[in-house]
């Protein structure tokens, strides 16, 4: 049995296998051939952080696979009253077939998984967002990006950490540009650099946006102000001056470059209205691919249970 907690837990071959499975299921769905890969299976979905795309994509995904999704808010369960995560894990995993958790702490997620007898999926933590990266990579392949040169512009957050993991596992070039004081976690970076030596990935860390974007065929960003950081908004807007992905910055990228954003997008901050709308088709393909990538993940994990 396997869990999906970070991309680091998977080999290059396994990542590509999941992506291929996601494409297969997507193509079947688009052609009206919806197969019950997880007939009568139940997905427990624990939310300690609010969500739009994560809840809808997992709930619709398990339904399309022939199963049922069960929404569990921490406000409505014993978790909200202080029940230990390990106790919740041991109870739920006797009642459901798989669990998705969207929470703050990666350690809390890992504790749950260590006590769970069913596969656990990371729907997002403060440290990592691996399901989003699977959708992003799927979108890159869908739009013909064969040899990615990715420029990530913004905060050294859970998205950046997950990009580092994906690039270092698959062996492509990733340029991370953050303002001083907002760099990626040094432990995550060190691990990515170790994997990069094996895969041949090129990891570039800089604080110069123009340097990072120049010639890139994928440009991506994320909000500068994540959930729980609202009180830092004024300071962050000032610190991230010059890091907006606007027409001037995008003009330095490859002429066929695509722009990705995991959403929600705050126009005028991390991305301009013009860039967002120009690349909106790709962005909303990316959003839709959360549904298909996660179906691939769920089916793959279900198969590992034997």
FIRO-878511 format. One record per residue (C-alpha): residue in three letters; x, y, z. Coordinates in steps of 0.02 Angstrom, whole numbers, padded with zeros to 5 digits, always signed. Layout:
<sites>
ALAXYZ ...
</sites>
This chain:
<sites>
UNK+00000+00000+00000 UNK+00061+00174-00045 UNK+00016+00351+00009 UNK+00028+00510-00097 UNK+00107+00633+00026 UNK+00246+00713-00077 UNK+00314+00687-00252 UNK+00480+00637-00173 UNK+00398+00473-00124 UNK+00387+00418-00306 UNK+00510+00369-00441 UNK+00512+00452-00612 UNK+00435+00295-00686 UNK+00293+00295-00559 UNK+00255+00480-00586 UNK+00244+00453-00774 UNK+00139+00297-00748 UNK+00012+00397-00645 UNK+00009+00536-00777 UNK-00019+00409-00917 UNK-00161+00334-00816 UNK-00236+00507-00789 UNK-00232+00541-00977 UNK-00313+00372-01010 UNK-00455+00408-00888 UNK-00475+00585-00953 UNK-00490+00525-01133 UNK-00617+00394-01081 UNK-00718+00525-00986 UNK-00716+00646-01133 UNK-00777+00509-01251 UNK-00920+00467-01133 UNK-00841+00302-01079 UNK-00843+00323-00891 UNK-00773+00165-00811 UNK-00807+00121-00627 UNK-00625+00095-00578 UNK-00671+00121-00395 UNK-00847+00052-00391 UNK-00927+00066-00219 UNK-00766+00136-00143 UNK-00778+00280-00020 UNK-00657+00427-00012 UNK-00652+00519+00154 UNK-00606+00703+00126 UNK-00542+00797+00279 UNK-00534+00986+00262 UNK-00446+01093+00392 UNK-00416+01224+00256 UNK-00557+01292+00148 UNK-00559+01246-00035 UNK-00650+01262-00202 UNK-00551+01162-00330 UNK-00488+01028-00211 UNK-00660+00984-00142 UNK-00750+00987-00309 UNK-00615+00893-00405 UNK-00600+00752-00277 UNK-00787+00738-00248 UNK-00829+00735-00433 UNK-00677+00625-00467 UNK-00724+00485-00348 UNK-00905+00494-00411 UNK-00847+00475-00592 UNK-00742+00325-00538 UNK-00898+00241-00469 UNK-00869+00282-00286 UNK-00930+00405-00156 UNK-00849+00557-00076 UNK-00877+00601+00106 UNK-00841+00782+00154 UNK-00772+00803+00331 UNK-00740+00977+00400 UNK-00630+00989+00555 UNK-00766+01103+00627 UNK-00892+00961+00618 UNK-00783+00816+00678 UNK-00692+00767+00836 UNK-00531+00837+00759 UNK-00602+01009+00796 UNK-00620+00960+00978 UNK-00442+00901+00995 UNK-00450+00715+00955 UNK-00274+00653+00913 UNK-00244+00634+00726 UNK-00185+00455+00752 UNK-00352+00407+00831 UNK-00451+00485+00689 UNK-00340+00392+00566 UNK-00370+00224+00647 UNK-00558+00250+00654 UNK-00584+00320+00478 UNK-00472+00193+00392 UNK-00586+00055+00458 UNK-00735+00139+00375 UNK-00673+00214+00210 UNK-00562+00151+00069 UNK-00453+00306+00047 UNK-00426+00474+00132 UNK-00383+00645+00062 UNK-00325+00777+00185 UNK-00308+00965+00157 UNK-00225+01035+00312 UNK-00093+01153+00377 UNK+00044+01041+00446 UNK+00137+00912+00341 UNK+00185+00824+00504 UNK+00002+00805+00549 UNK-00033+00730+00378 UNK+00114+00610+00395 UNK+00056+00559+00569 UNK-00116+00519+00500 UNK-00040+00416+00359 UNK+00072+00319+00478 UNK-00082+00259+00575 UNK-00196+00236+00424 UNK-00231+00064+00350 UNK-00292+00143+00186 UNK-00202+00257+00060 UNK-00190+00441+00109 UNK-00176+00585-00016 UNK-00104+00757+00021 UNK-00234+00882-00042 UNK-00121+01025+00017 UNK-00015+01069+00167 UNK+00086+01224+00209 UNK+00241+01132+00147 UNK+00182+01041-00011 UNK+00046+01034-00144 UNK+00088+00878-00245 UNK-00082+00847-00327 UNK-00073+01020-00406 UNK+00097+00981-00481 UNK+00031+00822-00560 UNK-00105+00927-00644 UNK+00024+01057-00696 UNK+00138+00927-00774 UNK-00012+00848-00861 UNK-00056+01019-00933 UNK+00122+01048-00993 UNK+00119+00883-01087 UNK-00053+00921-01157 UNK+00011+01086-01228 UNK+00164+01011-01310 UNK+00300+01058-01186 UNK+00422+00915-01215 UNK+00580+00984-01135 UNK+00522+01098-00995 UNK+00620+01251-00944 UNK+00511+01315-00803 UNK+00523+01485-00719 UNK+00433+01495-00552 UNK+00410+01677-00499 UNK+00354+01719-00323 UNK+00354+01655-00146 UNK+00457+01507-00086 UNK+00301+01414-00030 UNK+00218+01243-00045 UNK+00201+01263-00234 UNK+00386+01305-00253 UNK+00436+01157-00147 UNK+00329+01042-00253 UNK+00401+01112-00415 UNK+00575+01075-00346 UNK+00523+00896-00313 UNK+00445+00870-00484 UNK+00591+00945-00579 UNK+00723+00851-00481 UNK+00631+00685-00504 UNK+00593+00705-00689 UNK+00755+00791-00738 UNK+00702+00956-00815 UNK+00764+01135-00788 UNK+00681+01238-00652 UNK+00723+01418-00613 UNK+00655+01480-00448 UNK+00652+01668-00422 UNK+00597+01738-00254 UNK+00626+01904-00164 UNK+00761+01904-00031 UNK+00687+01840+00131 UNK+00559+01728+00042 UNK+00675+01590-00017 UNK+00629+01406-00023 UNK+00661+01295+00127 UNK+00846+01246+00130 UNK+00809+01064+00174 UNK+00689+01046+00027 UNK+00815+01128-00089 UNK+00955+01015-00031 UNK+00850+00861-00061 UNK+00802+00924-00235 UNK+00985+00954-00276 UNK+01027+00777-00223 UNK+00893+00704-00337 UNK+00948+00821-00476 UNK+01120+00741-00478 UNK+01035+00576-00520 UNK+00903+00638-00643 UNK+01007+00771-00730 UNK+00889+00911-00679 UNK+00954+01089-00678 UNK+00900+01191-00526 UNK+00931+01378-00530 UNK+00895+01491-00381 UNK+00895+01679-00406 UNK+00814+01842-00350 UNK+00813+01917-00526 UNK+00646+01888-00616 UNK+00712+01935-00789 UNK+00855+01811-00773 UNK+00735+01672-00724 UNK+00605+01702-00860 UNK+00723+01734-01006 UNK+00698+01593-01133 UNK+00586+01488-01020 UNK+00447+01390-01106 UNK+00340+01381-00948 UNK+00313+01526-00830 UNK+00214+01500-00671 UNK+00172+01590-00510 UNK+00059+01581-00358 UNK-00021+01704-00239 UNK+00099+01799-00128 UNK-00026+01797+00014 UNK-00080+01622+00061 UNK-00213+01574+00188 UNK-00157+01630+00360 UNK-00044+01768+00292 UNK-00177+01903+00268 UNK-00106+02010+00408 UNK+00059+02018+00311 UNK-00022+02083+00152 UNK+00045+02261+00155 UNK+00223+02205+00190 UNK+00217+02066+00062 UNK+00151+02179-00076 UNK+00297+02295-00045 UNK+00426+02154-00035 UNK+00365+02075-00197 UNK+00377+02236-00297 UNK+00444+02190-00470 UNK+00388+02008-00459 UNK+00223+02026-00552 UNK+00213+01920-00709 UNK+00159+02054-00833 UNK+00178+02076-01020 UNK+00353+02148-01002 UNK+00414+01998-00903 UNK+00325+01869-01012 UNK+00401+01948-01168 UNK+00569+01881-01111 UNK+00508+01701-01113 UNK+00509+01587-01264 UNK+00384+01648-01395 UNK+00283+01487-01373 UNK+00291+01490-01183 UNK+00137+01445-01083 UNK+00086+01524-00918 UNK+00020+01422-00773 UNK-00068+01475-00614 UNK-00140+01356-00482 UNK-00277+01481-00437 UNK-00352+01582-00359 UNK-00263+01721-00453 UNK-00253+01900-00389 UNK-00235+02013-00539 UNK-00120+02160-00514 UNK-00018+02067-00383 UNK+00070+01908-00442 UNK+00000+01918-00620 UNK-00070+02055-00731 UNK-00245+02049-00803 UNK-00171+02048-00979 UNK-00058+01897-00951 UNK-00194+01800-00860 UNK-00324+01825-00995 UNK-00202+01793-01137 UNK-00161+01623-01061 UNK-00331+01587-00983 UNK-00364+01436-01093 UNK-00209+01350-01027 UNK-00245+01404-00848 UNK-00420+01330-00851 UNK-00357+01172-00937 UNK-00239+01162-00788 UNK-00383+01187-00667 UNK-00485+01050-00752 UNK-00336+00933-00749 UNK-00344+00932-00559 UNK-00496+00821-00585 UNK-00411+00701-00705 UNK-00239+00696-00620 UNK-00321+00657-00454 UNK-00424+00519-00530 UNK-00262+00445-00594 UNK-00185+00458-00421 UNK-00335+00377-00336 UNK-00345+00232-00458 UNK-00157+00203-00450 UNK-00158+00201-00260 UNK-00310+00088-00255 UNK-00219-00037-00366 UNK-00069-00041-00250 UNK-00180-00112-00114 UNK-00197-00271-00214 
</sites>
